[in-house]
Amino acid sequence: MHASSGPTQPEEFRLALSPDTEAGWYTRLALRERLADSLPARTLIDLTAVVTELVNNAVANGPQRPITVALAVDHETIRGEVTDQGHPAAALPKRRAATPPGALGLRVVDQLTARWGVAAGSTHVWFELPLDKSG
């Protein structure tokens, strides 16, 4: 049996979601189904938590338009984006202001990612998550 420490070549993942209460569940299912064999277990757990929180935030606060999840996985990092097609004026505040008391989901994103933010003039939330090399 061979344990994988990460993908051998860049891998892309894209998912379109309806903005409903099942979006987070479907996201978790799709991530596990697609990436369980190519990512370290700890990385998949963290990635699933981050993407689910961002999708749930888009469902709760977005314009009720389709949500897109896009990931690019290389040997070191997962770069991701969750887009809800919202109006830029409704975008999350800058990174530090985006974690006020009660914003626990965004605290999870902040704790688990190396970097994250909102693309200027949009509601596209991006993040970078390092691959766990320990196991």
N, CA and C atoms as an extended XYZ file, in Angstrom:
405
Properties=species:S:1:pos:R:3:atomname:S:1:resname:S:1:resid:I:1 pbc="F F F"
N         0.848       -1.175        0.000 N   MET     1
C         0.000        0.000        0.000 CA  MET     1
C         0.892        1.235        0.000 C   MET     1
N         0.547        2.204       -0.794 N   HIS     2
C         1.342        3.419       -0.939 CA  HIS     2
C         0.553        4.596       -0.389 C   HIS     2
N         1.131        5.306        0.571 N   ALA     3
C         0.472        6.484        1.141 CA  ALA     3
C         0.846        7.701        0.311 C   ALA     3
N        -0.129        8.467       -0.063 N   SER     4
C         0.099        9.662       -0.867 CA  SER     4
C         0.386       10.853        0.036 C   SER     4
N         1.420       11.602       -0.270 N   SER     5
C         1.719       12.813        0.480 CA  SER     5
C         1.187       14.049       -0.226 C   SER     5
N         0.543       13.864       -1.349 N   GLY     6
C        -0.023       14.988       -2.082 CA  GLY     6
C        -0.112       14.648       -3.546 C   GLY     6
N        -0.747       15.504       -4.309 N   PRO     7
C        -0.898       15.232       -5.733 CA  PRO     7
C         0.452       15.248       -6.445 C   PRO     7
N         0.575       14.437       -7.494 N   THR     8
C         1.828       14.387       -8.240 CA  THR     8
C         1.894       15.456       -9.312 C   THR     8
N         0.771       16.006       -9.685 N   GLN     9
C         0.744       17.100      -10.634 CA  GLN     9
C        -0.437       18.004      -10.270 C   GLN     9
N        -0.406       19.260      -10.719 N   PRO    10
C        -1.492       20.157      -10.346 CA  PRO    10
C        -2.855       19.561      -10.698 C   PRO    10
N        -3.793       19.738       -9.799 N   GLU    11
C        -5.138       19.227       -9.987 CA  GLU    11
C        -6.117       20.379       -9.790 C   GLU    11
N        -7.138       20.422      -10.623 N   GLU    12
C        -8.142       21.466      -10.496 CA  GLU    12
C        -9.486       20.852      -10.133 C   GLU    12
N       -10.256       21.603       -9.387 N   PHE    13
C       -11.570       21.172       -8.927 CA  PHE    13
C       -12.502       22.357       -9.071 C   PHE    13
N       -13.661       22.133       -9.638 N   ARG    14
C       -14.641       23.207       -9.810 CA  ARG    14
C       -16.012       22.634       -9.495 C   ARG    14
N       -16.813       23.410       -8.776 N   LEU    15
C       -18.119       22.963       -8.344 CA  LEU    15
C       -19.092       24.136       -8.405 C   LEU    15
N       -20.251       23.923       -9.018 N   ALA    16
C       -21.316       24.931       -9.049 CA  ALA    16
C       -22.419       24.448       -8.122 C   ALA    16
N       -22.905       25.344       -7.272 N   LEU    17
C       -23.879       24.997       -6.250 CA  LEU    17
C       -25.094       25.902       -6.287 C   LEU    17
N       -26.238       25.348       -5.960 N   SER    18
C       -27.431       26.156       -5.739 CA  SER    18
C       -27.297       26.781       -4.355 C   SER    18
N       -27.757       28.006       -4.188 N   PRO    19
C       -27.596       28.699       -2.903 CA  PRO    19
C       -28.675       28.287       -1.896 C   PRO    19
N       -28.687       27.014       -1.519 N   ASP    20
C       -29.702       26.546       -0.564 CA  ASP    20
C       -29.035       25.877        0.626 C   ASP    20
N       -29.838       25.427        1.563 N   THR    21
C       -29.308       24.883        2.812 CA  THR    21
C       -28.537       23.584        2.635 C   THR    21
N       -28.639       22.940        1.490 N   GLU    22
C       -27.892       21.708        1.244 CA  GLU    22
C       -26.536       21.962        0.586 C   GLU    22
N       -26.218       23.201        0.282 N   ALA    23
C       -24.966       23.527       -0.420 CA  ALA    23
C       -23.737       23.095        0.374 C   ALA    23
N       -23.718       23.340        1.672 N   GLY    24
C       -22.574       22.943        2.493 CA  GLY    24
C       -22.401       21.436        2.524 C   GLY    24
N       -23.492       20.706        2.679 N   TRP    25
C       -23.453       19.244        2.687 CA  TRP    25
C       -22.933       18.712        1.353 C   TRP    25
N       -23.453       19.246        0.264 N   TYR    26
C       -23.025       18.797       -1.057 CA  TYR    26
C       -21.549       19.114       -1.295 C   TYR    26
N       -21.096       20.249       -0.801 N   THR    27
C       -19.692       20.633       -0.932 CA  THR    27
C       -18.793       19.617       -0.226 C   THR    27
N       -19.131       19.276        1.016 N   ARG    28
C       -18.333       18.292        1.755 CA  ARG    28
C       -18.281       16.959        1.017 C   ARG    28
N       -19.423       16.517        0.546 N   LEU    29
C       -19.498       15.255       -0.183 CA  LEU    29
C       -18.614       15.278       -1.435 C   LEU    29
N       -18.718       16.327       -2.213 N   ALA    30
C       -17.956       16.445       -3.462 CA  ALA    30
C       -16.451       16.523       -3.197 C   ALA    30
N       -16.043       17.265       -2.176 N   LEU    31
C       -14.611       17.363       -1.862 CA  LEU    31
C       -14.049       16.005       -1.456 C   LEU    31
N       -14.758       15.308       -0.585 N   ARG    32
C       -14.282       13.991       -0.140 CA  ARG    32
C       -14.225       13.003       -1.299 C   ARG    32
N       -15.265       13.015       -2.118 N   GLU    33
C       -15.320       12.087       -3.244 CA  GLU    33
C       -14.186       12.329       -4.238 C   GLU    33
N       -13.902       13.583       -4.502 N   ARG    34
C       -12.915       13.924       -5.529 CA  ARG    34
C       -11.480       13.931       -5.037 C   ARG    34
N       -11.262       14.323       -3.762 N   LEU    35
C        -9.889       14.576       -3.316 CA  LEU    35
C        -9.373       13.631       -2.233 C   LEU    35
N       -10.185       12.711       -1.752 N   ALA    36
C        -9.763       11.825       -0.651 CA  ALA    36
C        -8.528       11.012       -0.987 C   ALA    36
N        -8.370       10.603       -2.224 N   ASP    37
C        -7.227        9.773       -2.605 CA  ASP    37
C        -5.978       10.578       -2.937 C   ASP    37
N        -6.102       11.885       -3.099 N   SER    38
C        -4.938       12.664       -3.532 CA  SER    38
C        -4.420       13.656       -2.495 C   SER    38
N        -5.136       13.841       -1.383 N   LEU    39
C        -4.686       14.779       -0.352 CA  LEU    39
C        -4.425       14.049        0.958 C   LEU    39
N        -3.463       14.556        1.750 N   PRO    40
C        -3.299       14.023        3.097 CA  PRO    40
C        -4.597       14.224        3.890 C   PRO    40
N        -4.905       13.309        4.789 N   ALA    41
C        -6.168       13.350        5.538 CA  ALA    41
C        -6.365       14.677        6.270 C   ALA    41
N        -5.320       15.178        6.948 N   ARG    42
C        -5.439       16.434        7.704 CA  ARG    42
C        -5.748       17.599        6.770 C   ARG    42
N        -5.121       17.619        5.615 N   THR    43
C        -5.371       18.686        4.650 CA  THR    43
C        -6.810       18.634        4.153 C   THR    43
N        -7.313       17.441        3.869 N   LEU    44
C        -8.691       17.309        3.401 CA  LEU    44
C        -9.676       17.770        4.465 C   LEU    44
N        -9.422       17.442        5.712 N   ILE    45
C       -10.297       17.894        6.809 CA  ILE    45
C       -10.306       19.412        6.879 C   ILE    45
N        -9.115       20.032        6.859 N   ASP    46
C        -9.033       21.499        6.921 CA  ASP    46
C        -9.675       22.146        5.702 C   ASP    46
N        -9.395       21.608        4.523 N   LEU    47
C        -9.976       22.147        3.297 CA  LEU    47
C       -11.498       22.068        3.334 C   LEU    47
N       -12.008       20.947        3.768 N   THR    48
C       -13.455       20.766        3.847 CA  THR    48
C       -14.070       21.782        4.805 C   THR    48
N       -13.434       22.009        5.942 N   ALA    49
C       -13.940       22.993        6.903 CA  ALA    49
C       -13.946       24.399        6.311 C   ALA    49
N       -12.842       24.781        5.660 N   VAL    50
C       -12.729       26.130        5.088 CA  VAL    50
C       -13.768       26.348        3.987 C   VAL    50
N       -13.825       25.439        3.041 N   VAL    51
C       -14.727       25.627        1.904 CA  VAL    51
C       -16.185       25.570        2.369 C   VAL    51
N       -16.513       24.676        3.280 N   THR    52
C       -17.887       24.603        3.781 CA  THR    52
C       -18.285       25.905        4.466 C   THR    52
N       -17.399       26.470        5.282 N   GLU    53
C       -17.710       27.740        5.956 CA  GLU    53
C       -17.939       28.854        4.939 C   GLU    53
N       -17.109       28.913        3.903 N   LEU    54
C       -17.280       29.970        2.900 CA  LEU    54
C       -18.555       29.767        2.088 C   LEU    54
N       -18.877       28.527        1.758 N   VAL    55
C       -20.129       28.246        1.039 CA  VAL    55
C       -21.322       28.597        1.921 C   VAL    55
N       -21.299       28.184        3.179 N   ASN    56
C       -22.412       28.502        4.076 CA  ASN    56
C       -22.569       30.012        4.248 C   ASN    56
N       -21.459       30.731        4.281 N   ASN    57
C       -21.514       32.185        4.372 CA  ASN    57
C       -22.147       32.782        3.112 C   ASN    57
N       -21.803       32.227        1.950 N   ALA    58
C       -22.395       32.706        0.693 CA  ALA    58
C       -23.894       32.432        0.656 C   ALA    58
N       -24.310       31.285        1.168 N   VAL    59
C       -25.745       30.966        1.221 CA  VAL    59
C       -26.458       31.944        2.155 C   VAL    59
N       -25.889       32.168        3.332 N   ALA    60
C       -26.540       33.004        4.339 CA  ALA    60
C       -26.552       34.482        3.970 C   ALA    60
N       -25.486       34.964        3.311 N   ASN    61
C       -25.347       36.403        3.084 CA  ASN    61
C       -25.322       36.826        1.627 C   ASN    61
N       -25.322       35.868        0.722 N   GLY    62
C       -25.216       36.189       -0.697 CA  GLY    62
C       -26.549       36.539       -1.327 C   GLY    62
N       -26.518       36.780       -2.627 N   PRO    63
C       -27.704       37.239       -3.360 CA  PRO    63
C       -28.627       36.116       -3.843 C   PRO    63
N       -28.409       34.889       -3.340 N   GLN    64
C       -29.205       33.729       -3.762 CA  GLN    64
C       -29.040       33.427       -5.250 C   GLN    64
N       -27.837       33.598       -5.724 N   ARG    65
C       -27.440       33.200       -7.080 CA  ARG    65
C       -26.491       32.015       -6.957 C   ARG    65
N       -26.236       31.299       -8.045 N   PRO    66
C       -25.329       30.152       -7.957 CA  PRO    66
C       -23.986       30.508       -7.327 C   PRO    66
N       -23.450       29.559       -6.588 N   ILE    67
C       -22.162       29.698       -5.904 CA  ILE    67
C       -21.169       28.803       -6.635 C   ILE    67
N       -19.965       29.329       -6.843 N   THR    68
C       -18.920       28.558       -7.510 CA  THR    68
C       -17.756       28.351       -6.552 C   THR    68
N       -17.275       27.118       -6.494 N   VAL    69
C       -16.065       26.777       -5.750 CA  VAL    69
C       -15.025       26.367       -6.785 C   VAL    69
N       -13.847       26.967       -6.723 N   ALA    70
C       -12.754       26.609       -7.629 CA  ALA    70
C       -11.496       26.382       -6.794 C   ALA    70
N       -10.817       25.261       -7.054 N   LEU    71
C        -9.590       24.923       -6.335 CA  LEU    71
C        -8.501       24.538       -7.324 C   LEU    71
N        -7.289       24.908       -6.995 N   ALA    72
C        -6.109       24.445       -7.725 CA  ALA    72
C        -5.153       23.876       -6.690 C   ALA    72
N        -4.815       22.610       -6.843 N   VAL    73
C        -3.970       21.902       -5.883 CA  VAL    73
C        -2.629       21.622       -6.544 C   VAL    73
N        -1.532       22.062       -5.905 N   ASP    74
C        -0.209       21.704       -6.401 CA  ASP    74
C         0.547       20.967       -5.296 C   ASP    74
N         1.847       20.865       -5.393 N   HIS    75
C         2.644       20.082       -4.442 CA  HIS    75
C         2.752       20.726       -3.067 C   HIS    75
N         2.491       22.011       -2.967 N   GLU    76
C         2.683       22.747       -1.718 CA  GLU    76
C         1.407       23.345       -1.141 C   GLU    76
N         0.509       23.790       -2.016 N   THR    77
C        -0.594       24.648       -1.592 CA  THR    77
C        -1.870       24.341       -2.357 C   THR    77
N        -2.973       24.577       -1.688 N   ILE    78
C        -4.270       24.596       -2.356 CA  ILE    78
C        -4.695       26.055       -2.420 C   ILE    78
N        -4.979       26.514       -3.609 N   ARG    79
C        -5.501       27.867       -3.793 CA  ARG    79
C        -6.964       27.720       -4.158 C   ARG    79
N        -7.816       28.435       -3.450 N   GLY    80
C        -9.237       28.282       -3.680 CA  GLY    80
C        -9.966       29.604       -3.735 C   GLY    80
N       -11.170       29.543       -4.288 N   GLU    81
C       -12.038       30.708       -4.377 CA  GLU    81
C       -13.485       30.255       -4.288 C   GLU    81
N       -14.261       31.000       -3.527 N   VAL    82
C       -15.704       30.788       -3.458 CA  VAL    82
C       -16.350       32.095       -3.899 C   VAL    82
N       -17.207       31.990       -4.902 N   THR    83
C       -17.833       33.159       -5.514 CA  THR    83
C       -19.345       33.029       -5.418 C   THR    83
N       -20.009       34.088       -4.982 N   ASP    84
C       -21.470       34.022       -4.889 CA  ASP    84
C       -22.191       35.005       -5.804 C   ASP    84
N       -21.471       35.664       -6.691 N   GLN    85
C       -22.036       36.594       -7.670 CA  GLN    85
C       -22.763       37.774       -7.034 C   GLN    85
N       -22.367       38.109       -5.820 N   GLY    86
C       -23.008       39.219       -5.115 CA  GLY    86
C       -22.516       40.567       -5.583 C   GLY    86
N       -23.146       41.588       -5.087 N   HIS    87
C       -22.768       42.957       -5.396 CA  HIS    87
C       -21.526       43.315       -4.582 C   HIS    87
N       -20.507       43.913       -5.220 N   PRO    88
C       -19.271       44.234       -4.506 CA  PRO    88
C       -19.475       45.068       -3.246 C   PRO    88
N       -20.487       45.905       -3.196 N   ALA    89
C       -20.726       46.720       -2.003 CA  ALA    89
C       -21.105       45.856       -0.808 C   ALA    89
N       -21.577       44.641       -1.064 N   ALA    90
C       -21.963       43.737        0.008 CA  ALA    90
C       -20.832       42.780        0.383 C   ALA    90
N       -19.665       42.946       -0.232 N   ALA    91
C       -18.540       42.044        0.031 CA  ALA    91
C       -18.121       42.113        1.486 C   ALA    91
N       -17.460       41.076        1.936 N   LEU    92
C       -16.935       41.053        3.295 CA  LEU    92
C       -15.956       42.208        3.473 C   LEU    92
N       -15.888       42.762        4.672 N   PRO    93
C       -14.882       43.784        4.935 CA  PRO    93
C       -13.480       43.204        4.813 C   PRO    93
N       -12.493       44.045        4.914 N   LYS    94
C       -11.104       43.597        4.840 CA  LYS    94
C       -10.843       42.497        5.867 C   LYS    94
N        -9.784       41.765        5.687 N   ARG    95
C        -9.498       40.559        6.450 CA  ARG    95
C        -9.665       40.718        7.959 C   ARG    95
N        -9.052       41.653        8.575 N   ARG    96
C        -9.120       41.788       10.032 CA  ARG    96
C       -10.524       42.172       10.498 C   ARG    96
N       -11.200       43.005        9.752 N   ALA    97
C       -12.546       43.409       10.141 CA  ALA    97
C       -13.563       42.300        9.879 C   ALA    97
N       -13.165       41.282        9.157 N   ALA    98
C       -14.086       40.211        8.783 CA  ALA    98
C       -14.258       39.167        9.876 C   ALA    98
N       -13.593       39.334       11.009 N   THR    99
C       -13.719       38.349       12.072 CA  THR    99
C       -14.210       38.984       13.371 C   THR    99
N       -15.345       39.701       13.312 N   PRO   100
C       -15.877       40.294       14.536 CA  PRO   100
C       -16.413       39.202       15.453 C   PRO   100
N       -16.681       39.536       16.723 N   PRO   101
C       -17.269       38.544       17.618 CA  PRO   101
C       -18.520       37.942       16.987 C   PRO   101
N       -18.631       36.644       17.062 N   GLY   102
C       -19.791       35.966       16.483 CA  GLY   102
C       -19.556       35.427       15.091 C   GLY   102
N       -18.507       35.878       14.416 N   ALA   103
C       -18.212       35.409       13.057 CA  ALA   103
C       -17.308       34.187       13.141 C   ALA   103
N       -17.791       33.131       13.761 N   LEU   104
C       -16.970       31.958       14.021 CA  LEU   104
C       -16.502       31.269       12.755 C   LEU   104
N       -17.338       31.214       11.724 N   GLY   105
C       -16.942       30.569       10.479 CA  GLY   105
C       -15.729       31.234        9.875 C   GLY   105
N       -15.690       32.544        9.889 N   LEU   106
C       -14.545       33.250        9.325 CA  LEU   106
C       -13.314       33.108       10.215 C   LEU   106
N       -13.510       32.892       11.496 N   ARG   107
C       -12.365       32.612       12.375 CA  ARG   107
C       -11.755       31.259       12.013 C   ARG   107
N       -12.600       30.292       11.675 N   VAL   108
C       -12.107       28.986       11.230 CA  VAL   108
C       -11.275       29.167        9.968 C   VAL   108
N       -11.779       29.936        9.024 N   VAL   109
C       -11.043       30.204        7.776 CA  VAL   109
C        -9.706       30.862        8.100 C   VAL   109
N        -9.717       31.841        8.983 N   ASP   110
C        -8.505       32.560        9.355 CA  ASP   110
C        -7.486       31.631       10.022 C   ASP   110
N        -7.950       30.735       10.874 N   GLN   111
C        -7.054       29.833       11.607 CA  GLN   111
C        -6.457       28.742       10.716 C   GLN   111
N        -7.232       28.231        9.767 N   LEU   112
C        -6.795       27.078        8.985 CA  LEU   112
C        -6.031       27.420        7.714 C   LEU   112
N        -6.169       28.635        7.224 N   THR   113
C        -5.504       29.004        5.977 CA  THR   113
C        -4.228       29.789        6.252 C   THR   113
N        -3.330       29.778        5.268 N   ALA   114
C        -2.123       30.594        5.359 CA  ALA   114
C        -2.462       32.064        5.088 C   ALA   114
N        -3.374       32.264        4.141 N   ARG   115
C        -3.828       33.617        3.774 CA  ARG   115
C        -5.225       33.495        3.209 C   ARG   115
N        -6.015       34.552        3.346 N   TRP   116
C        -7.312       34.613        2.692 CA  TRP   116
C        -7.731       36.066        2.603 C   TRP   116
N        -8.696       36.328        1.751 N   GLY   117
C        -9.201       37.684        1.606 CA  GLY   117
C       -10.320       37.720        0.588 C   GLY   117
N       -10.718       38.932        0.268 N   VAL   118
C       -11.770       39.158       -0.721 CA  VAL   118
C       -11.150       39.906       -1.882 C   VAL   118
N       -11.324       39.397       -3.090 N   ALA   119
C       -10.795       40.072       -4.269 CA  ALA   119
C       -11.411       41.463       -4.375 C   ALA   119
N       -10.597       42.458       -4.631 N   ALA   120
C       -11.052       43.844       -4.693 CA  ALA   120
C       -12.222       44.002       -5.657 C   ALA   120
N       -13.245       44.706       -5.208 N   GLY   121
C       -14.391       45.002       -6.060 CA  GLY   121
C       -15.259       43.800       -6.367 C   GLY   121
N       -15.275       42.796       -5.486 N   SER   122
C       -16.049       41.593       -5.770 CA  SER   122
C       -16.539       40.954       -4.476 C   SER   122
N       -17.229       39.843       -4.626 N   THR   123
C       -17.578       39.000       -3.484 CA  THR   123
C       -16.889       37.647       -3.637 C   THR   123
N       -15.751       37.631       -4.303 N   HIS   124
C       -14.947       36.417       -4.489 CA  HIS   124
C       -14.004       36.284       -3.301 C   HIS   124
N       -14.237       35.309       -2.457 N   VAL   125
C       -13.357       35.059       -1.319 CA  VAL   125
C       -12.312       34.033       -1.761 C   VAL   125
N       -11.051       34.359       -1.582 N   TRP   126
C        -9.962       33.474       -1.978 CA  TRP   126
C        -9.210       33.032       -0.734 C   TRP   126
N        -8.485       31.923       -0.863 N   PHE   127
C        -7.667       31.449        0.244 CA  PHE   127
C        -6.518       30.602       -0.274 C   PHE   127
N        -5.507       30.453        0.583 N   GLU   128
C        -4.394       29.552        0.332 CA  GLU   128
C        -4.239       28.664        1.563 C   GLU   128
N        -4.181       27.364        1.320 N   LEU   129
C        -4.063       26.378        2.388 CA  LEU   129
C        -2.877       25.484        2.075 C   LEU   129
N        -1.874       25.447        2.981 N   PRO   130
C        -0.724       24.579        2.712 CA  PRO   130
C        -1.092       23.109        2.866 C   PRO   130
N        -0.446       22.256        2.085 N   LEU   131
C        -0.639       20.819        2.235 CA  LEU   131
C         0.100       20.336        3.467 C   LEU   131
N        -0.532       19.479        4.235 N   ASP   132
C         0.081       18.888        5.423 CA  ASP   132
C         1.117       17.868        4.961 C   ASP   132
N         2.352       18.074        5.320 N   LYS   133
C         3.441       17.192        4.902 CA  LYS   133
C         3.780       16.152        5.962 C   LYS   133
N         3.091       16.191        7.101 N   SER   134
C         3.466       15.310        8.217 CA  SER   134
C         2.921       13.900        8.099 C   SER   134
N         1.969       13.682        7.254 N   GLY   135
C         1.431       12.334        7.246 CA  GLY   135
C         0.633       12.085        6.064 C   GLY   135
